[in-house]
Amino acid sequence: MEEPYKINDKIRAPRVRLAGDNVEQGIFTVQEALAMAQAQQLDLVEIAPNAEPPVCKIVDYSKFKYEQKKKQKELKAKAHKVIVKEIRFGPNTDDHDYEFKLKHAVNFLKEGSKIKAYVQFVGRAIVFKERGEVLLLKFAQALEEHAKVDQLPKLEGKRMILLLSPKPKK
């Protein structure tokens, strides 16, 4: 596995900018910076290779790598994963099924999930596109206080799709 950072002798720039704690900050030749790092029994690590001149830090490389991994893990844990729940209707969905699916949708929205509600047209049922659209608009209206509409009903092949996302909590 290739190291993400250049260290010590792998740094090829003629001059580097030193930054960080316990070191005199400024621009030095690589040899001077390496000598400073070796004097402290630490490593010279290139942290910003695209800067002019490249920015380096004098640190214990294994400890530095550990800190970077820890930061990455924290960022990953904080990232919010969006879950999309699907609710399927037929063009002739009756009231009881509709109410049942509506309750589920409310629960999904309270959990913070997005909803993809769709009407599946099978066979010749495609001639009832208006029924599907009316059903989805009625669904969106019923969820008005819990969700905002991301995408109005749109026919894609044999499906008419409506996308909803939860309203932010106040």
MIZA-148218 format. One line per field, with one value per atom (N, C-alpha, C, O): residue number from 0; residue in one letter; atom name; x, y, z. Coordinates in steps of 0.001 Angstrom, whole numbers, plus 500000, padded with zeros to 6 digits. Atoms other than C-alpha are relative to their C-alpha. Layout:
N
num = c(NUM ...)
residu = c(A ...)
atome = c(CA ...)
u = c(X ...)
v = c(Y ...)
w = c(Z ...)
END
This chain:
170
num = c(0 0 0 0 1 1 1 1 2 2 2 2 3 3 3 3 4 4 4 4 5 5 5 5 6 6 6 6 7 7 7 7 8 8 8 8 9 9 9 9 10 10 10 10 11 11 11 11 12 12 12 12 13 13 13 13 14 14 14 14 15 15 15 15 16 16 16 16 17 17 17 17 18 18 18 18 19 19 19 19 20 20 20 20 21 21 21 21 22 22 22 22 23 23 23 23 24 24 24 24 25 25 25 25 26 26 26 26 27 27 27 27 28 28 28 28 29 29 29 29 30 30 30 30 31 31 31 31 32 32 32 32 33 33 33 33 34 34 34 34 35 35 35 35 36 36 36 36 37 37 37 37 38 38 38 38 39 39 39 39 40 40 40 40 41 41 41 41 42 42 42 42 43 43 43 43 44 44 44 44 45 45 45 45 46 46 46 46 47 47 47 47 48 48 48 48 49 49 49 49 50 50 50 50 51 51 51 51 52 52 52 52 53 53 53 53 54 54 54 54 55 55 55 55 56 56 56 56 57 57 57 57 58 58 58 58 59 59 59 59 60 60 60 60 61 61 61 61 62 62 62 62 63 63 63 63 64 64 64 64 65 65 65 65 66 66 66 66 67 67 67 67 68 68 68 68 69 69 69 69 70 70 70 70 71 71 71 71 72 72 72 72 73 73 73 73 74 74 74 74 75 75 75 75 76 76 76 76 77 77 77 77 78 78 78 78 79 79 79 79 80 80 80 80 81 81 81 81 82 82 82 82 83 83 83 83 84 84 84 84 85 85 85 85 86 86 86 86 87 87 87 87 88 88 88 88 89 89 89 89 90 90 90 90 91 91 91 91 92 92 92 92 93 93 93 93 94 94 94 94 95 95 95 95 96 96 96 96 97 97 97 97 98 98 98 98 99 99 99 99 100 100 100 100 101 101 101 101 102 102 102 102 103 103 103 103 104 104 104 104 105 105 105 105 106 106 106 106 107 107 107 107 108 108 108 108 109 109 109 109 110 110 110 110 111 111 111 111 112 112 112 112 113 113 113 113 114 114 114 114 115 115 115 115 116 116 116 116 117 117 117 117 118 118 118 118 119 119 119 119 120 120 120 120 121 121 121 121 122 122 122 122 123 123 123 123 124 124 124 124 125 125 125 125 126 126 126 126 127 127 127 127 128 128 128 128 129 129 129 129 130 130 130 130 131 131 131 131 132 132 132 132 133 133 133 133 134 134 134 134 135 135 135 135 136 136 136 136 137 137 137 137 138 138 138 138 139 139 139 139 140 140 140 140 141 141 141 141 142 142 142 142 143 143 143 143 144 144 144 144 145 145 145 145 146 146 146 146 147 147 147 147 148 148 148 148 149 149 149 149 150 150 150 150 151 151 151 151 152 152 152 152 153 153 153 153 154 154 154 154 155 155 155 155 156 156 156 156 157 157 157 157 158 158 158 158 159 159 159 159 160 160 160 160 161 161 161 161 162 162 162 162 163 163 163 163 164 164 164 164 165 165 165 165 166 166 166 166 167 167 167 167 168 168 168 168 169 169 169 169)
residu = c(M M M M E E E E E E E E P P P P Y Y Y Y K K K K I I I I N N N N D D D D K K K K I I I I R R R R A A A A P P P P R R R R V V V V R R R R L L L L A A A A G G G G D D D D N N N N V V V V E E E E Q Q Q Q G G G G I I I I F F F F T T T T V V V V Q Q Q Q E E E E A A A A L L L L A A A A M M M M A A A A Q Q Q Q A A A A Q Q Q Q Q Q Q Q L L L L D D D D L L L L V V V V E E E E I I I I A A A A P P P P N N N N A A A A E E E E P P P P P P P P V V V V C C C C K K K K I I I I V V V V D D D D Y Y Y Y S S S S K K K K F F F F K K K K Y Y Y Y E E E E Q Q Q Q K K K K K K K K K K K K Q Q Q Q K K K K E E E E L L L L K K K K A A A A K K K K A A A A H H H H K K K K V V V V I I I I V V V V K K K K E E E E I I I I R R R R F F F F G G G G P P P P N N N N T T T T D D D D D D D D H H H H D D D D Y Y Y Y E E E E F F F F K K K K L L L L K K K K H H H H A A A A V V V V N N N N F F F F L L L L K K K K E E E E G G G G S S S S K K K K I I I I K K K K A A A A Y Y Y Y V V V V Q Q Q Q F F F F V V V V G G G G R R R R A A A A I I I I V V V V F F F F K K K K E E E E R R R R G G G G E E E E V V V V L L L L L L L L L L L L K K K K F F F F A A A A Q Q Q Q A A A A L L L L E E E E E E E E H H H H A A A A K K K K V V V V D D D D Q Q Q Q L L L L P P P P K K K K L L L L E E E E G G G G K K K K R R R R M M M M I I I I L L L L L L L L L L L L S S S S P P P P K K K K P P P P K K K K K K K K)
atome = c(N CA C O N CA C O N CA C O N CA C O N CA C O N CA C O N CA C O N CA C O N CA C O N CA C O N CA C O N CA C O N CA C O N CA C O N CA C O N CA C O N CA C O N CA C O N CA C O N CA C O N CA C O N CA C O N CA C O N CA C O N CA C O N CA C O N CA C O N CA C O N CA C O N CA C O N CA C O N CA C O N CA C O N CA C O N CA C O N CA C O N CA C O N CA C O N CA C O N CA C O N CA C O N CA C O N CA C O N CA C O N CA C O N CA C O N CA C O N CA C O N CA C O N CA C O N CA C O N CA C O N CA C O N CA C O N CA C O N CA C O N CA C O N CA C O N CA C O N CA C O N CA C O N CA C O N CA C O N CA C O N CA C O N CA C O N CA C O N CA C O N CA C O N CA C O N CA C O N CA C O N CA C O N CA C O N CA C O N CA C O N CA C O N CA C O N CA C O N CA C O N CA C O N CA C O N CA C O N CA C O N CA C O N CA C O N CA C O N CA C O N CA C O N CA C O N CA C O N CA C O N CA C O N CA C O N CA C O N CA C O N CA C O N CA C O N CA C O N CA C O N CA C O N CA C O N CA C O N CA C O N CA C O N CA C O N CA C O N CA C O N CA C O N CA C O N CA C O N CA C O N CA C O N CA C O N CA C O N CA C O N CA C O N CA C O N CA C O N CA C O N CA C O N CA C O N CA C O N CA C O N CA C O N CA C O N CA C O N CA C O N CA C O N CA C O N CA C O N CA C O N CA C O N CA C O N CA C O N CA C O N CA C O N CA C O N CA C O N CA C O N CA C O N CA C O N CA C O N CA C O N CA C O N CA C O N CA C O N CA C O N CA C O N CA C O N CA C O N CA C O N CA C O N CA C O N CA C O N CA C O N CA C O N CA C O N CA C O N CA C O N CA C O N CA C O N CA C O N CA C O N CA C O N CA C O N CA C O N CA C O N CA C O N CA C O)
u = c(500848 500000 500888 501842 499201 501360 499633 498461 500222 501770 499325 499688 500683 499443 500859 500615 499140 502151 501451 501895 498559 505775 500693 500366 499278 508171 501502 501988 498543 511845 500635 500474 499235 513968 499118 499611 500909 510905 499545 498983 500395 510297 500995 502196 499141 511651 500136 500979 499929 511055 501323 501806 498725 514249 499836 500710 500251 512701 498610 497705 501297 509851 499675 500568 500451 507786 499699 498890 500250 507880 498881 498838 501116 504739 499834 500395 500280 503523 500620 501210 499501 504489 501497 502080 498600 507970 501007 502004 499064 509647 499988 498970 499903 510908 499301 499676 500761 508426 500684 501289 499381 509620 500326 499916 499626 511077 501451 502341 498671 514080 500270 499350 499695 515929 499592 499465 500413 514904 501051 500701 498937 518323 499936 500095 500102 517925 498802 498905 501216 514376 500211 499796 499726 515507 500924 500735 499070 518351 499255 499520 500797 515866 499165 499076 500845 513576 500834 500425 499141 516445 500514 500691 499537 517664 498945 499280 501086 514257 499563 498624 500332 514166 498542 497806 501348 510981 500118 501220 500011 509944 499563 498817 500438 509560 498895 499144 501154 506085 499446 499164 500551 504824 498475 497862 501450 501232 499228 498035 500654 500452 500940 501645 499061 502346 499740 500654 500324 500530 500285 500189 499702 501463 501348 502123 498734 504341 500730 500246 499433 506714 499141 498307 500793 505254 500119 501181 500013 504253 500327 499755 499595 505917 499856 499837 500136 505537 501008 501292 499103 507980 499178 498815 500833 506036 500457 501265 499795 506165 499011 497799 500849 504833 498911 497770 501003 503078 498874 497708 501004 501295 499144 497929 500686 500406 498984 497848 500898 498919 498801 497668 501058 496914 498972 497765 500889 495495 499144 497952 500731 494533 498883 497768 501011 492709 498853 497686 501002 490896 499071 497855 500796 489761 499054 497882 500815 488510 498820 497695 501040 486561 498909 497719 500962 484928 499126 497913 500762 483904 498989 497850 500878 482447 498816 497687 501054 480463 498992 497801 500886 479050 499176 498125 500712 477986 498621 498490 501375 474215 499656 499774 500367 473083 498523 497676 501376 469921 499398 499929 500685 467524 498760 497991 501182 464906 499085 499462 500991 461802 499048 498646 500910 459579 498616 498463 501390 455805 499347 499360 500544 454036 498470 497843 501447 450494 499672 500519 500526 448380 499064 498669 500895 446176 498620 497897 501315 443108 500112 499315 499820 444377 498778 498364 501199 441374 500376 501550 499786 440952 500755 501642 499354 442009 501500 502299 498575 445325 500688 501809 499454 445883 500287 501369 499829 445385 501150 501943 498952 447653 501383 502300 498718 450449 500318 501482 499820 449910 500598 501494 499463 450540 501478 502295 498601 453746 500862 501967 499256 454846 500287 501390 499815 454325 501109 501960 498950 456477 501373 502350 498718 459211 500528 501720 499588 459264 500472 501420 499581 459491 501385 502140 498663 462548 501058 502255 499064 464091 500296 501220 499785 463840 499275 498276 500699 462951 499027 499173 500987 459999 499912 499851 500226 459680 498685 498651 501313 455973 499781 500036 500242 455040 498776 498400 501129 452084 500550 501107 499515 452955 498825 497803 501027 450914 500358 501446 499755 450588 499071 497880 500812 449394 499339 499994 500723 446673 499612 498987 500356 446289 500611 500209 499322 448546 499012 499295 501000 445389 499400 498720 500518 444520 501081 501135 498919 447538 499469 500076 500559 445288 499688 499920 500316 444135 501264 501251 498732 447745 500486 500947 499545 448580 499156 499685 500904 445507 500331 500354 499672 446424 501281 501325 498729 450010 499873 500465 500187 448933 499216 499505 500776 446384 500923 500810 499021 449195 500911 501157 499115 451487 499263 499829 500796 448689 499772 499819 500234 447980 501258 501162 498733 451678 500583 501727 499549 451924 500689 501692 499417 452677 501259 502014 498826 455350 501115 502285 499006 457082 499878 498843 500041 458022 500233 500957 499916 457731 501302 501570 498757 461086 499738 500336 500304 459619 498527 498044 501417 456018 499844 500810 500198 454451 500487 500125 499418 456351 499991 500387 500081 455818 501362 501941 498741 458937 499722 499671 500329 458154 498608 497639 501307 455344 499776 498877 500140 455804 499795 500403 500125 454613 500569 500075 499225 457000 499820 499767 500071 456657 501082 501154 498947 459643 499679 499352 500263 459163 501170 501808 498980 461636 499425 498550 500558 460996 500266 501316 499806 460494 500964 500896 499068 463294 499241 498265 500644 462375 500325 501442 499803 461911 500398 500607)
v = c(498806 500000 501250 501350 498784 503390 500983 501145 499033 505978 501258 501715 498809 508980 501274 502251 498829 511399 499632 498514 500217 511790 500332 501314 499725 511541 499971 499308 499930 512311 500056 501051 499988 511322 499958 500202 500100 510883 501384 501508 498637 514665 500507 500565 499631 515905 501506 501923 498552 519676 500541 500065 499452 521760 500793 500762 499205 524060 499652 499321 500296 523492 501050 501697 499083 525619 499136 498212 500755 524297 500661 501881 499516 524601 499064 497968 500883 523219 500462 501539 499676 523152 499681 499091 500255 522968 500098 499377 499834 524133 501462 502150 498643 527398 500017 499275 499989 528278 500875 501895 499244 529482 499089 497929 500774 528343 499560 500373 500589 525996 499066 498670 501039 523666 498672 498568 501313 520018 499452 498848 500515 519161 500632 499936 499322 521787 499461 499192 500484 520613 498574 498244 501379 516960 499976 499180 499931 517879 500398 499856 499587 519654 498826 498601 501141 516594 498926 498380 501035 514183 500425 499585 499501 516401 499742 499525 500254 515918 498535 498156 501422 512217 499819 498969 500058 512825 499920 499889 500081 512632 501325 502095 498847 515355 499482 498620 500490 514866 501126 502217 499028 516695 499944 498953 500020 517695 500749 500503 499265 520078 500033 501021 500097 518937 500998 501307 499101 521344 501464 502308 498610 524505 500388 499530 499526 526665 500796 501893 501354 525723 499020 499464 500988 522425 500211 500573 499819 522584 498674 497637 501201 520103 500236 501368 499944 519281 499028 497984 500926 517725 499316 499929 500770 514974 498546 498117 501446 511326 499441 499544 500389 509788 498993 499128 501010 506772 500640 500286 499298 509056 500892 500990 499131 511462 499192 499624 500868 508600 499579 499564 500410 507432 501130 500897 498840 510944 500221 500514 499811 511208 498964 499297 501067 507849 500296 500098 499686 508934 501110 501036 498898 512183 499485 499862 500561 510239 499216 499324 500820 507855 500890 500603 499081 510743 500646 500756 499380 512439 499021 499384 501031 509177 499758 499573 500241 508696 501148 500932 498833 512225 500122 500762 499908 511828 499360 498251 500482 511411 499131 499560 500902 508428 500182 500089 499795 509076 498663 497964 501246 506152 500344 501226 499778 506023 498787 497666 501063 503984 500078 501166 500022 502877 499561 498639 500374 502735 499825 500727 500335 501040 500008 499470 499985 501682 499382 499298 500371 500258 501121 501912 498906 502576 499899 500893 500199 501076 499691 498918 500242 501118 500509 501654 499587 501179 500780 500876 499087 503423 499372 500002 500637 500921 499852 500188 500145 500128 501365 501507 498656 503825 500533 501063 499529 504693 499267 499868 500835 501821 500487 500621 499539 503028 501422 501790 498630 506604 500005 500796 500109 505603 499606 500163 500410 503837 501171 501377 498860 506906 501020 501561 499041 509142 499508 500292 500561 506792 500112 500461 499910 506700 501431 501652 498596 510501 500427 501202 499661 510760 499441 500030 500589 508465 500793 500630 499200 510927 499405 499855 500619 508708 500791 501462 499438 509962 498943 497759 500950 508393 500115 501204 500082 507258 499237 498009 500633 506608 499853 500780 500165 505126 499146 498274 500789 503769 499138 499647 500954 500648 499671 499145 500333 500301 498671 498513 501328 496681 499787 500088 500306 495651 501243 502254 498897 497906 501095 502082 499006 499831 501365 502367 498741 502501 501032 502230 499049 504019 500819 501815 499277 505144 500869 500973 499154 507480 501076 501369 498912 510232 499507 500224 500562 507955 499914 500247 500110 507311 501360 501508 498657 511004 500587 501201 499504 511892 499337 499998 500746 509163 500544 500745 499500 510440 501431 501776 498621 514075 500017 500815 500132 513079 499548 500023 500522 511183 501134 501279 498881 514237 501020 501567 499034 516468 499505 500288 500573 514090 500086 500170 499952 514202 501408 501591 498615 517980 500510 501219 499470 518673 499254 499747 500794 515949 500058 499849 500105 516192 501120 501773 499072 518434 499187 498193 500736 517305 500359 501530 499785 516856 499922 500653 500169 515713 499671 498710 500250 515921 498713 498249 501255 512791 500102 501016 500005 511913 498561 497644 501339 508941 499582 500268 500563 506839 498553 497677 501349 503800 499630 500317 500451 501899 500420 499909 499512 503740 501498 502219 498566 507142 500239 499691 499854 508349 501375 502396 498786 510935 499890 498875 500024 511834 501013 502168 499159 513220 499920 498874 500041 514214 500642 501504 499468 514969 501491 501993 498569 518584 500124 499325 499838 519851 500330 501081 499765 519823 501400 501890 498615 523239 500013 501083)
w = c(500000 500000 500000 500771 500113 499027 501109 501450 498924 501756 499427 498343 500500 501400 500097 499388 499809 502558 499698 499959 500206 501490 501319 501984 498767 504405 499752 498836 499988 505000 498609 497903 501261 501942 498758 497657 501158 499682 499519 498431 500387 499618 498963 499224 501128 496284 499766 498972 500209 496509 500540 501567 499517 496851 501306 502172 498799 499486 500539 499771 499378 501967 501047 501595 498946 504340 501218 501141 498773 507905 500785 500939 499185 509997 501179 501200 498863 513293 501294 501383 498665 516933 500097 499188 499623 518488 498859 498840 501111 515280 499551 499614 500521 513853 498645 497737 501250 511116 498972 499300 501075 507738 498841 498808 501187 504420 500144 500392 499865 504536 498839 498124 500982 502205 500628 501848 499491 502507 500965 501980 499144 504018 501393 502396 498704 506772 500793 501989 499337 507535 500509 501621 499592 507641 501222 502142 498867 509988 501280 502353 498833 512310 500513 501720 499628 512272 500692 501717 499418 512979 501372 502255 498707 515827 501087 502252 499028 517490 499984 500683 500182 516498 499542 500041 500579 514481 498476 497930 501467 510817 499394 499999 500778 508205 499083 498240 500768 506679 499138 499635 500942 503574 500092 499693 499798 504400 498921 498740 501088 501519 498792 498584 501112 498399 498871 498106 501115 496037 500299 499408 499642 497938 499392 498968 500565 496731 501057 501336 500030 498375 500830 501619 499254 499787 501512 502018 498549 503459 500669 500333 499267 505817 501498 501979 498549 509478 500598 500011 499310 511926 501085 502088 499063 513727 500027 499204 499965 514754 498976 499169 501123 511519 500375 499933 499631 513067 500813 500645 499206 515554 499088 499262 500966 512704 499186 498990 500776 510639 500844 500363 499081 513643 500170 500116 499834 514184 498748 498845 501261 510490 499860 499458 500077 510607 500951 500611 498990 513762 499500 499674 500549 512084 498920 498887 501078 509038 500569 500083 499370 511259 500606 500478 499396 513128 498941 499119 501085 509874 499431 499135 500551 508602 500940 500484 499014 511820 500016 500243 499977 511619 498726 498726 501271 507981 500139 500657 499872 507784 498798 497650 501074 505783 499680 500568 500415 503781 499593 498730 500314 503692 499194 499576 500825 500942 500151 499809 499852 501753 498819 498407 501138 498888 500440 501241 499746 499047 498636 497799 501312 496169 500033 500945 500176 495019 498652 497763 501307 492231 499598 500455 500397 490158 500655 500724 499384 491914 501493 502023 498567 495521 500760 500580 499262 497879 501260 501619 498875 500923 501167 501743 498852 503587 499764 500638 500333 501845 499997 500487 500075 501217 501407 501656 498617 504926 500693 501418 499426 505955 499549 500359 500562 503654 500453 500610 499528 504784 501406 501699 498638 508435 499970 500704 500125 507425 499528 500030 500534 505461 501102 501182 498897 508511 500925 501346 499133 510622 499349 500012 500713 507965 500040 500253 499994 507806 501386 501512 498630 511602 500303 501075 499833 511458 499245 499485 500793 508987 498640 497963 501308 505900 498913 499168 501148 502440 499504 499806 500520 500663 498488 497917 501435 497095 499838 499925 500176 496520 498500 497732 501429 493184 499725 500508 500476 491290 498872 497899 501006 489299 499078 499519 500983 486119 499357 498803 500554 484998 498807 498872 501180 481563 499441 499188 500626 480185 500991 500605 498973 483461 499702 500293 500339 481913 499461 499476 500494 480400 501142 500896 498839 483967 500654 501880 499474 484337 500949 501979 499192 485721 501409 502383 498680 488564 500856 502041 499287 489518 500471 501602 499653 489461 501125 502052 498963 491537 501339 502377 498792 494051 500653 501867 499452 494444 500518 501540 499528 494738 501310 502202 498760 497399 501140 502270 499033 499190 500479 501676 499663 499056 500870 501817 499241 500354 501433 502381 498675 503261 500878 502102 499248 504254 500079 500495 500089 503846 501264 501171 498760 507533 500422 501260 499632 507756 498955 499275 501075 504369 498989 498855 501131 501521 498727 498745 501263 497897 499293 499023 500742 496151 498497 497707 501421 492855 499864 500463 500236 491705 499188 498580 500726 490148 498548 497807 501340 486987 499496 500216 500572 484699 499454 498612 500496 484141 499622 500485 500453 482036 500475 500151 499497 483779 501455 502122 498629 487091 500004 499213 499764 488226 501391 502377 498764 490927 500635 499950 499198 493710 501070 501763 498977 495953 501096 500825 498835 499464 500966 501094 498959 502157 501258 501172 498754 505838 500148 499746 499725 506843 501156 502090 498885 509090 501279 501273 498699 512783 500491 500324 499523 514356 501444 502016)
END
